[in-house]
């Protein structure tokens, strides 16, 4: 089995179908047929844009509002990823989206940490030929109106739980209406607290959004696939050693590209841009990481050498300890 690393994976967009069904039963939610459930959770080929894509998060979030929900979701997702050959992942979620009932942001974070620790315990007692999957958490700020208080709290909690598998923060949500530069105070605070961060940019919006993310000091950009629209930006990405968290099927779903054949992953690599390949949302996009690599092998002639470079870029960019990076390098040098 091949091994993989996913640096850009949203918890609420990647819940296994079996987990959603289990949580629906727990919450006495009326049964849906498989086709009805798929329509709730996943986009079709007719998905118009990012705005429509984001509507698919509404339904799973209904079942991620208790400590047990989040613990179960984290545990189940990690089991699923391990079965696919992943050896390292950074799962991201926005704690403020899990406070619709009685939870606080801190409750949500602690529940996901508990799910992760329970997975480690299960994995340690589970004998097979898989390499162990190690995981960390990224907390998302939301690019939504009137969320200053919530976003600032997320930054503070990221610092508080930095030794409990929380390794960074992100800025997520609809790209465009509120420019990245409006979030400068939060990322200034993150830098003062030595919290690593990544920022969604260059997906629905173009190079100007990515430039604002760079101006905020990010070393990683979520998606960033539209960088090729600006040669000046490309040079800046190369010179600053910025890593792009590319998500091919997701970008196809949101109509950044009309055909996967034109996905420019090989162009990015040939230009020495530090591209990585990730899922974004396994359930929303009907995908997984082995499928993403296979798709690009078939449609863009991605080679073994290309794949090795993508994974090496992921290791170097991971918000992980040097010890963890050494472990990952050892794994991929055996392949």
Secondary structure, 3 states (H helix, E strand, C coil): CCCEEEEEEECCCCCCHHHHHHHHHHCCCCCCCHHHHHHHHCCCCCCCCHHHHHCCHHHHHCCCCCHHHHHHHHHHHHHHHHHCCEEEEEEEECHHHHCCCCCCHHHHHHHHHHHHHHHHHHHHCCCCCCCCCEEEEEEEEECCCCCHHHHHHHHHHHHHCCCCCEEEEEEECCCCCCCHHHHHHHHHHHHHCCCCEEEEECCCCCHHHHHHHHHCCCCEEEECHHHHHCHHHHHHHHHCCCEEEECHHHHHHCCCCCCHHHCCHHHHHHCCCEEEECCECCCCCCCCHHHHHHHHHHHHCCCHHHHHHHHHHHHHHCCCCHHHHHHHHHHHHCC
